[in-house]
Amino acid sequence: MAAALQTAALLSASPNLIDPQRYRVGLSARSLIGRRGSIFVVRSDGRTSGFFNAKSRSGNFITNAVATKADASTSSTASKPGHELLLFEALREGLEEEMDRDPHVCVMGEDVGHYGGSYKVTKGLATKYGDLRVLDTPIAENSFTGMGIGAAMTGLRPIVEGMNMGFLLLAFNQISNNCGMLHYTSGGQFKIPIVIRGPGGVGRQLGAEHSQRLESYFQSIPGLQMVACSTPYNAKGLMKAAIRSENPVVLFEHVLLYNLKERIPDEEYVLCLEEAEMVRPGEHVTILTYSRMRYHVMQAVKTLVNKGYDPEVIDIRSLKPFDLYTIGNSVKKTHRVLIVEECMRTGGIGSSLRAAIIDNFWDYLDAPIMCLSSQDVPTPYAGTLEEWTVVQPAQIVAAVEQLCQ
Amino acid sequence: MSAFSAVRIPFPAVVAARSAGEKPSSHFLCSPAAAPGIHSSPLRSPRLGHPPLAVSSDVLSSQKPLGSNSSPSYQAVISRDEALELYEDMVLGRFFEDMCAQMYYRGKMFGFVHLYNGQEAVSTGFIKLLETRDSVVSTYRDHVHALSKGVPARAVMAELFGKATGCCRGQGGSMHMFSEPHNLLGGFAFIGEGIPVATGAAFSSKYRYEVLKQAKPDGLDVTVAFFGDGTCNNGQFFECLNMAQLWKLPIVFVVENNLWAIGMSHVRATSDPEIWKKGPAFGMPGVHVDGMDVLKVREVAMEAIARARNGEGPTVVECETYRFRGHSLADPDELRNADEKSHYAARDPIVGLKKYVLEKNLASESELKATEKKIDDIIEEAVEFADSSPLPPRSQLLENVFADPKGFGIGPDGKYRCEDPKFTEGTAQV
């Protein structure tokens, strides 16, 4: 049930972009979580062999994914403008465009090179750009993150991939002391134009350590920007913006969103790092969310609309700083706010967002701000327990009903 | 006397076994000092049953005890100008730090202030061989590295005074000295965190050459990372030795082994206290050198830097040195015993160089005095400059948080918050 719900949410979230008839998310996997996770695959035939072991089956994965995409797009989409791709391919496309544009852009991390990245975001780039520009590092997060910072200080624009965001806890000192503070402590002399990115969030039964949401840990580091992507379109645009930014940027990706499919423009575009995204305009209540919870929200919205509510949904995208303009305009319109996030309740993004809204828009509020967050527990392995840890669409429906009473 | 020193001092001459075809004079190919009669293998012959061995140094193979007061007997060739340059730089470091202590006790500077007294031969021996394009990465004990790299004393002093004219505008402080024009990359206050950054700078150097195809007629830009014996038990040290050798990065890892990590004696913290041995363990040369003798340091540094510059990869250099003061000015220095302190005090690197210069007639006593006078004046001027410099204005508070101030985000009015005049004034709430 949990899995079905999540699948539905995932697939129904962008109704224009994803055809639920063609794409089913594999669910029944029991196999093979390797030391550092595995790959989650969307298949067009509806077979439910969801997880491949990344190490041994990477070849299969690629073949299937590509074939799937080709089959799907021929009949209905060939004549439409733009091109259709999966979120991980959108990230890769953004990365590749920036590497083509600027030879100072380079990638480093575990298995980003020959292996193509644990989620294939850097697939093929080592072949194209060489081993030095797409650098496979030893498993030494603290040191290769620090190395990226040193490279950024001396003129390069590195993208450091955390194979899983949780591993970056090992690099916390470098991210905080050096990424965040060094521009300031050097009196503005050294810039750190680095992007730190990787998969995070609660996946499917990946266990506590691989299911972390580090945005709450990183948010109080001064000098650091944080964005979370949620669609292929914004993934590519934010990747490119993050690479071009002179500031250190952490780009959060979500393990369950890599295989979202969307048609994106053929022409080049770059998004604004600091802007939120209006997902669904509405009148009754403002729902602020980001990353994968966007899809839980959109599933709840279907029910809410059927019940006569007209919620406004905003994907805040920029987790630090908040886009107070977009958020504020919405609050001024609806006077009610629900925050839906995947990170922990205590000290999470939602807590900060709630504080920012109270500080800036108190007079416009007609009801207390509600915030739905993950439970303050280590993410359990068991599917049922995991489901109860993160916010589910039914809770979102109930919260909106309560807010709008 | 620490056990570490005790291990090393009594050795009789160790005869290095060298393979044919290797440069016989190289420090990098000498035998380990494990025991007389053990033969080393050349570095690049990994097929032997034991790991590649490299070491050190004429310090170990010298028949003279390290504590000997006799002047160095090796034939390091330096010119008169070089001798005076080294002397001046070491005196600058010493006088500057002594002045820091005075200013600290007079309440002109605050926080943790770690002085470099006694270790000058290491900074001078290495950094004076570098060019501006080369990078230096230091620790919390960084004032003198900054000075050796060419950062003006007044800019360092003003930084310590927390003034706007400091080399980091008063935003860094004692443990965070940076200078972009001098390629001083910091000033890293936590143990070990500078080593990955230095490795990154070395990676950039290789990248500029191999990817960006920037011509390097004079060789690669070199990065020298300084850190202490305490850091050598930290993972970042080992991780970066591995990566640097893996990719043959142009970097020199300089261990300033002053035998103490605050109050933790090196031999109480380290299973094998000979740090230079960790170089060969990672496939790179490890060298041990007397860090109280600037000419010996310089000789080793020259070769290590040349290796890096020529693309031959990294080197670990362990400099045995000693700090003449406590860990910081807040340390009462009650733990280290008097015998140990006086042993090293007798090997003061500045006194040693002075003696050498006079014996070799490289300069006269009065010339050295004139150098000291010149440095005295520079330090006096630095203090006056720092003291009379303005404090950082409020408007500085929010500058430099982000290189692109759009990082402060978009305000309720739809404009970037940094466009608000309160950001320029430094009074905005962020």
Boltz contact constraints between the chains, C-beta under 6 A:
constraints:
  - contact:
      token1: [A, 103]
      token2: [B, 212]
      max_distance: 6.0
  - contact:
      token1: [A, 132]
      token2: [B, 210]
      max_distance: 6.0
  - contact:
      token1: [A, 132]
      token2: [B, 211]
      max_distance: 6.0
  - contact:
      token1: [A, 133]
      token2: [B, 211]
      max_distance: 6.0
  - contact:
      token1: [A, 138]
      token2: [B, 242]
      max_distance: 6.0
  - contact:
      token1: [A, 140]
      token2: [B, 239]
      max_distance: 6.0
  - contact:
      token1: [A, 142]
      token2: [B, 236]
      max_distance: 6.0
  - contact:
      token1: [A, 143]
      token2: [B, 196]
      max_distance: 6.0
  - contact:
      token1: [A, 143]
      token2: [B, 236]
      max_distance: 6.0
  - contact:
      token1: [A, 143]
      token2: [B, 239]
      max_distance: 6.0
  - contact:
      token1: [A, 143]
      token2: [B, 240]
      max_distance: 6.0
  - contact:
      token1: [A, 146]
      token2: [B, 196]
      max_distance: 6.0
  - contact:
      token1: [A, 146]
      token2: [B, 197]
      max_distance: 6.0
  - contact:
      token1: [A, 147]
      token2: [B, 196]
      max_distance: 6.0
  - contact:
      token1: [A, 147]
      token2: [B, 199]
      max_distance: 6.0
  - contact:
      token1: [A, 147]
      token2: [B, 200]
      max_distance: 6.0
  - contact:
      token1: [A, 147]
      token2: [B, 203]
      max_distance: 6.0
  - contact:
      token1: [A, 149]
      token2: [B, 197]
      max_distance: 6.0
  - contact:
      token1: [A, 149]
      token2: [B, 200]
      max_distance: 6.0
  - contact:
      token1: [A, 150]
      token2: [B, 197]
      max_distance: 6.0
  - contact:
      token1: [A, 150]
      token2: [B, 200]
      max_distance: 6.0
  - contact:
      token1: [A, 150]
      token2: [B, 201]
      max_distance: 6.0
  - contact:
      token1: [A, 151]
      token2: [B, 200]
      max_distance: 6.0
  - contact:
      token1: [A, 151]
      token2: [B, 203]
      max_distance: 6.0
  - contact:
      token1: [A, 151]
      token2: [B, 204]
      max_distance: 6.0
  - contact:
      token1: [A, 153]
      token2: [B, 185]
      max_distance: 6.0
  - contact:
      token1: [A, 154]
      token2: [B, 201]
      max_distance: 6.0
  - contact:
      token1: [A, 154]
      token2: [B, 204]
      max_distance: 6.0
  - contact:
      token1: [A, 155]
      token2: [B, 204]
      max_distance: 6.0
  - contact:
      token1: [A, 156]
      token2: [B, 204]
      max_distance: 6.0
  - contact:
      token1: [A, 173]
      token2: [B, 193]
      max_distance: 6.0
  - contact:
      token1: [A, 183]
      token2: [B, 400]
      max_distance: 6.0
  - contact:
      token1: [A, 183]
      token2: [B, 403]
      max_distance: 6.0
  - contact:
      token1: [A, 184]
      token2: [B, 171]
      max_distance: 6.0
  - contact:
      token1: [A, 184]
      token2: [B, 400]
      max_distance: 6.0
  - contact:
      token1: [A, 184]
      token2: [B, 401]
      max_distance: 6.0
  - contact:
      token1: [A, 185]
      token2: [B, 171]
      max_distance: 6.0
  - contact:
      token1: [A, 185]
      token2: [B, 172]
      max_distance: 6.0
  - contact:
      token1: [A, 185]
      token2: [B, 176]
      max_distance: 6.0
  - contact:
      token1: [A, 186]
      token2: [B, 168]
      max_distance: 6.0
  - contact:
      token1: [A, 186]
      token2: [B, 178]
      max_distance: 6.0
  - contact:
      token1: [A, 187]
      token2: [B, 168]
      max_distance: 6.0
  - contact:
      token1: [A, 187]
      token2: [B, 169]
      max_distance: 6.0
  - contact:
      token1: [A, 187]
      token2: [B, 171]
      max_distance: 6.0
  - contact:
      token1: [A, 188]
      token2: [B, 400]
      max_distance: 6.0
  - contact:
      token1: [A, 189]
      token2: [B, 178]
      max_distance: 6.0
  - contact:
      token1: [A, 189]
      token2: [B, 180]
      max_distance: 6.0
  - contact:
      token1: [A, 191]
      token2: [B, 403]
      max_distance: 6.0
  - contact:
      token1: [A, 222]
      token2: [B, 401]
      max_distance: 6.0
  - contact:
      token1: [A, 223]
      token2: [B, 401]
      max_distance: 6.0
  - contact:
      token1: [A, 225]
      token2: [B, 407]
      max_distance: 6.0
  - contact:
      token1: [A, 246]
      token2: [B, 403]
      max_distance: 6.0
  - contact:
      token1: [A, 246]
      token2: [B, 404]
      max_distance: 6.0
  - contact:
      token1: [A, 247]
      token2: [B, 402]
      max_distance: 6.0
  - contact:
      token1: [A, 247]
      token2: [B, 403]
      max_distance: 6.0
  - contact:
      token1: [A, 247]
      token2: [B, 404]
      max_distance: 6.0
  - contact:
      token1: [A, 247]
      token2: [B, 407]
      max_distance: 6.0
  - contact:
      token1: [A, 274]
      token2: [B, 409]
      max_distance: 6.0
  - contact:
      token1: [A, 274]
      token2: [B, 410]
      max_distance: 6.0
  - contact:
      token1: [A, 321]
      token2: [B, 408]
      max_distance: 6.0
  - contact:
      token1: [A, 321]
      token2: [B, 409]
      max_distance: 6.0
  - contact:
      token1: [A, 323]
      token2: [B, 410]
      max_distance: 6.0
  - contact:
      token1: [A, 324]
      token2: [B, 411]
      max_distance: 6.0
  - contact:
      token1: [A, 324]
      token2: [B, 412]
      max_distance: 6.0
  - contact:
      token1: [A, 325]
      token2: [B, 410]
      max_distance: 6.0
  - contact:
      token1: [A, 325]
      token2: [B, 414]
      max_distance: 6.0
  - contact:
      token1: [A, 328]
      token2: [B, 412]
      max_distance: 6.0
  - contact:
      token1: [A, 360]
      token2: [B, 412]
      max_distance: 6.0
